[in-house]
Amino acid sequence: MFGNYLIGLREGLEASLVVCILIAYLVKTGRRDRLAPVWAGIGAAVLLSLAFGAVLQYGSTQLTFEAQEALGGSLSIIAVGLVTWMVFWMRRTARHLKAELHGKLDAALAMGAFALVTTAFLAVGREGLETALFIWTAVQATSDGVRPLVGALLGLATSVVLGWLFYRGALKINLARFFTWTGAMLVVVAAGVLAYGVHDLQEAGWLPGLHELLFDISSTIPKESWYGTLLKGVFNFQPDPTVLQVAVWTVYLVPTLLLFLRRASGPGRAAEPVATATGAT
């Protein structure tokens, strides 16, 4: 549940920051009359993300077992790729996000209401689709009833509250430090999702080695125990992984995490407080 809460918090907070920057810029430049098209674009992006999640959930239930496993495994790998790109991109561009969005918004203001709707839709929609895909794959990976989904929704709700506090100037946080720590934790979560996706593809017959277990400590850490459930929810830990699962998990996690932390600790990586980044005072 914690892993899914982290996904919802991190992904939702990025979308909240985008919304804060767009709204704050229009308010501070005296263009409140242009807020309606921006909110329309944001609303359309949210609806599209919800529809995408619903299609994933409902559509997958209509498939055969092998097709479900193939779909789940393939989408898990795609989701890991998107999230990995996102954490590196956000860390690199967090300091310049405000200027980039302001430039796009100025261009849209000159073009009219439809351009404003499109700009807001694209800015938030990308975050929303990534969130829907990664949450869906993470929920499938945990296989723990509704608790993973509840965790993700709580994370999204927290991000909305934080976004509002950021906008009001009631909360300040160092963006560089926040995105570094949550990014590192997301890489760990993504490694578990990737390993689960590999297992799905093995069950679908797309990859070999389904019965070649590296170890089996199910008697020591039962999947149904509270600590087994905790490890599964946070790290997607599996007490009986295949050799290929562990190999893929290691090959992804170790270099990705080292590269992420090394670049994050490099010179000139400090970011502005979030109140400055959103335009709040």
C-alpha positions as CSV (number, residue, x, y, z in Angstrom):
1,M,0.0,0.0,0.0
2,F,2.9,2.4,0.8
3,G,4.4,1.9,-2.6
4,N,1.1,2.8,-4.3
5,Y,0.7,5.8,-2.0
6,L,4.1,7.0,-3.0
7,I,3.2,6.6,-6.7
8,G,0.0,8.6,-6.2
9,L,1.7,11.3,-4.2
10,R,4.7,11.7,-6.5
11,E,2.8,11.6,-9.8
12,G,-0.1,13.6,-8.4
13,L,2.1,16.3,-7.0
14,E,3.8,16.9,-10.4
15,A,0.3,17.4,-11.9
16,S,-0.6,19.7,-9.0
17,L,2.5,21.8,-9.5
18,V,1.7,22.2,-13.2
19,V,-1.9,23.4,-12.3
20,C,-0.5,25.8,-9.6
21,I,1.9,27.3,-12.1
22,L,-0.7,27.8,-14.8
23,I,-3.4,29.3,-12.4
24,A,-0.9,31.4,-10.4
25,Y,0.5,33.0,-13.6
26,L,-3.0,34.0,-14.9
27,V,-4.0,35.4,-11.5
28,K,-0.8,37.4,-11.0
29,T,-0.9,38.8,-14.5
30,G,-4.6,39.9,-14.1
31,R,-6.1,37.4,-16.6
32,R,-8.6,35.8,-14.4
33,D,-11.1,35.8,-17.3
34,R,-8.9,33.2,-19.0
35,L,-9.1,30.7,-16.1
36,A,-12.2,29.0,-17.5
37,P,-10.4,27.6,-20.6
38,V,-7.5,26.4,-18.5
39,W,-9.8,24.6,-16.0
40,A,-11.7,23.1,-19.0
41,G,-8.4,21.7,-20.3
42,I,-7.4,20.4,-16.8
43,G,-10.8,18.7,-16.4
44,A,-10.6,17.1,-19.8
45,A,-7.2,15.7,-19.0
46,V,-8.5,14.3,-15.7
47,L,-11.4,12.6,-17.4
48,L,-9.1,11.2,-20.1
49,S,-6.9,9.7,-17.4
50,L,-9.8,8.2,-15.6
51,A,-11.2,6.7,-18.8
52,F,-7.8,5.3,-19.7
53,G,-7.6,3.6,-16.3
54,A,-11.1,2.2,-16.7
55,V,-10.3,0.8,-20.1
56,L,-7.2,-0.9,-18.8
57,Q,-9.1,-2.4,-15.9
58,Y,-12.3,-3.5,-17.8
59,G,-10.6,-4.4,-21.0
60,S,-8.1,-6.7,-19.3
61,T,-10.9,-8.7,-17.6
62,Q,-12.3,-9.7,-21.0
63,L,-9.1,-11.5,-22.1
64,T,-7.9,-15.0,-21.6
65,F,-5.5,-15.8,-18.8
66,E,-2.5,-15.9,-21.1
67,A,-3.6,-12.6,-22.9
68,Q,-4.1,-10.9,-19.5
69,E,-0.6,-11.9,-18.4
70,A,0.9,-10.8,-21.7
71,L,-0.9,-7.5,-21.5
72,G,0.0,-6.9,-17.8
73,G,3.6,-7.8,-18.4
74,S,4.0,-5.6,-21.5
75,L,2.3,-2.6,-19.8
76,S,4.4,-3.1,-16.7
77,I,7.6,-2.7,-18.8
78,I,6.2,0.3,-20.6
79,A,5.2,1.9,-17.3
80,V,8.6,1.3,-15.8
81,G,10.2,3.0,-18.9
82,L,7.9,6.0,-18.6
83,V,8.4,6.4,-14.9
84,T,12.2,6.1,-15.2
85,W,12.2,8.8,-17.9
86,M,9.9,10.9,-15.7
87,V,12.0,10.9,-12.5
88,F,15.1,11.8,-14.5
89,W,13.3,14.5,-16.5
90,M,11.6,16.1,-13.5
91,R,14.9,16.3,-11.5
92,R,16.6,17.9,-14.5
93,T,13.8,20.4,-15.4
94,A,12.2,21.2,-12.0
95,R,14.1,24.5,-11.7
96,H,13.0,25.7,-15.2
97,L,9.4,24.3,-15.1
98,K,7.8,27.6,-14.3
99,A,9.6,29.5,-17.2
100,E,8.7,26.7,-19.7
101,L,5.0,26.7,-18.8
102,H,4.8,30.5,-18.7
103,G,6.2,30.5,-22.3
104,K,3.7,28.0,-23.5
105,L,0.9,29.9,-21.7
106,D,1.9,33.3,-23.2
107,A,1.8,31.7,-26.7
108,A,-1.6,30.1,-26.0
109,L,-3.0,33.4,-24.7
110,A,-2.1,35.1,-28.0
111,M,-3.9,32.4,-30.0
112,G,-7.2,32.2,-28.1
113,A,-9.3,30.1,-25.8
114,F,-8.9,26.8,-27.7
115,A,-5.2,27.1,-27.5
116,L,-5.5,27.6,-23.7
117,V,-7.6,24.5,-23.4
118,T,-5.1,22.5,-25.4
119,T,-2.1,23.8,-23.5
120,A,-3.6,22.9,-20.1
121,F,-4.9,19.6,-21.5
122,L,-1.5,18.5,-22.8
123,A,0.4,19.8,-19.7
124,V,-1.8,17.8,-17.2
125,G,-2.8,15.0,-19.5
126,R,0.7,13.6,-19.9
127,E,1.0,13.4,-16.1
128,G,-2.4,11.9,-15.8
129,L,-1.9,9.1,-18.4
130,E,1.5,8.2,-16.8
131,T,-0.2,8.1,-13.4
132,A,-3.1,5.9,-14.6
133,L,-0.8,3.4,-16.3
134,F,1.7,3.1,-13.5
135,I,-0.9,2.9,-10.8
136,W,-2.7,0.2,-12.7
137,T,0.4,-1.9,-13.3
138,A,1.4,-1.4,-9.6
139,V,-2.0,-2.5,-8.4
140,Q,-1.8,-5.6,-10.6
141,A,1.6,-6.4,-9.2
142,T,0.6,-6.3,-5.6
143,S,-2.5,-8.5,-6.0
144,D,-3.7,-7.4,-2.6
145,G,-7.4,-6.6,-3.0
146,V,-8.4,-3.0,-3.0
147,R,-5.7,-1.7,-0.6
148,P,-3.2,-0.8,-3.3
149,L,-5.9,1.2,-5.1
150,V,-6.8,2.9,-1.8
151,G,-3.1,3.7,-1.2
152,A,-2.8,5.3,-4.6
153,L,-6.0,7.3,-4.2
154,L,-4.8,8.6,-0.8
155,G,-1.5,9.6,-2.4
156,L,-3.4,11.5,-5.1
157,A,-5.6,13.2,-2.4
158,T,-2.5,14.2,-0.4
159,S,-1.0,15.7,-3.6
160,V,-4.1,17.8,-4.2
161,V,-4.0,19.1,-0.6
162,L,-0.3,19.9,-0.9
163,G,-0.8,21.6,-4.3
164,W,-3.4,23.9,-2.7
165,L,-1.1,24.7,0.2
166,F,1.7,25.4,-2.2
167,Y,-0.5,27.8,-4.2
168,R,-1.6,29.6,-1.0
169,G,2.0,30.0,0.1
170,A,1.2,28.1,3.3
171,L,3.8,25.4,2.6
172,K,7.4,25.6,1.3
173,I,9.6,22.6,0.4
174,N,12.9,22.2,-1.4
175,L,12.0,20.7,-4.8
176,A,15.4,19.2,-5.4
177,R,15.4,17.3,-2.2
178,F,11.8,16.2,-2.5
179,F,12.1,14.9,-6.0
180,T,15.5,13.2,-5.3
181,W,14.2,11.2,-2.3
182,T,10.8,10.3,-3.9
183,G,12.5,9.6,-7.2
184,A,14.9,7.2,-5.6
185,M,12.0,5.4,-3.9
186,L,10.1,5.3,-7.1
187,V,13.0,3.6,-8.9
188,V,12.9,0.9,-6.2
189,V,9.1,0.5,-6.7
190,A,9.6,0.4,-10.5
191,A,12.2,-2.3,-10.1
192,G,9.6,-4.5,-8.4
193,V,7.0,-3.7,-11.0
194,L,9.5,-4.6,-13.7
195,A,10.2,-8.0,-12.0
196,Y,6.5,-8.6,-11.7
197,G,6.0,-7.8,-15.4
198,V,8.7,-10.3,-16.3
199,H,6.9,-12.9,-14.3
200,D,3.7,-12.1,-16.2
201,L,5.4,-12.6,-19.5
202,Q,6.8,-15.9,-18.2
203,E,3.3,-17.1,-17.3
204,A,2.1,-16.0,-20.7
205,G,4.8,-18.1,-22.4
206,W,6.6,-15.1,-23.9
207,L,9.7,-15.6,-21.7
208,P,11.3,-18.8,-20.5
209,G,12.3,-19.9,-17.0
210,L,8.9,-19.9,-15.2
211,H,9.9,-22.8,-13.0
212,E,13.5,-21.9,-12.6
213,L,13.4,-20.4,-9.1
214,L,16.4,-18.7,-7.7
215,F,15.2,-19.4,-4.1
216,D,12.0,-20.2,-2.3
217,I,11.6,-18.8,1.3
218,S,7.8,-19.0,1.3
219,S,7.9,-21.0,4.5
220,T,10.0,-18.3,6.2
221,I,8.1,-15.3,4.7
222,P,4.6,-16.5,3.8
223,K,2.9,-14.3,1.3
224,E,-0.2,-14.2,3.5
225,S,1.7,-13.0,6.6
226,W,1.6,-9.3,7.7
227,Y,5.3,-8.9,7.0
228,G,5.0,-10.7,3.7
229,T,2.2,-8.4,2.7
230,L,4.2,-5.4,3.9
231,L,7.2,-6.4,1.8
232,K,5.0,-7.1,-1.2
233,G,3.2,-3.8,-0.9
234,V,6.3,-1.6,-0.5
235,F,8.9,-3.4,-2.6
236,N,6.9,-5.9,-4.6
237,F,8.9,-8.5,-2.8
238,Q,8.3,-12.1,-3.8
239,P,9.6,-15.0,-1.7
240,D,9.9,-17.4,-4.7
241,P,11.3,-15.4,-7.6
242,T,12.6,-16.9,-10.8
243,V,16.2,-16.5,-11.9
244,L,15.2,-14.2,-14.7
245,Q,13.1,-12.0,-12.4
246,V,16.0,-11.4,-10.0
247,A,18.4,-10.8,-12.9
248,V,16.2,-8.2,-14.5
249,W,15.5,-6.5,-11.1
250,T,19.2,-6.3,-10.4
251,V,20.2,-5.1,-13.9
252,Y,17.6,-2.3,-13.7
253,L,17.8,-1.2,-10.1
254,V,21.6,-1.0,-9.4
255,P,22.8,1.1,-12.4
256,T,19.6,3.2,-12.5
257,L,19.6,4.1,-8.8
258,L,23.4,4.8,-8.8
259,L,23.1,7.1,-11.9
260,F,20.1,8.9,-10.4
261,L,21.7,9.5,-7.1
262,R,25.0,10.5,-8.6
263,R,23.5,13.1,-10.8
264,A,21.2,14.3,-8.1
265,S,24.2,15.0,-5.8
266,G,26.2,16.8,-8.5
267,P,27.0,20.5,-8.3
268,G,24.3,23.1,-9.2
269,R,21.4,20.8,-8.5
270,A,19.7,22.9,-5.9
271,A,16.2,24.0,-6.7
272,E,14.0,26.9,-5.7
273,P,11.5,26.5,-2.9
274,V,8.2,25.3,-4.2
275,A,6.5,28.5,-3.3
276,T,8.8,30.3,-5.8
277,A,8.4,27.6,-8.4
278,T,4.6,27.9,-8.4
279,G,4.5,31.7,-8.2
280,A,2.9,31.8,-4.8
281,T,4.0,34.4,-2.3
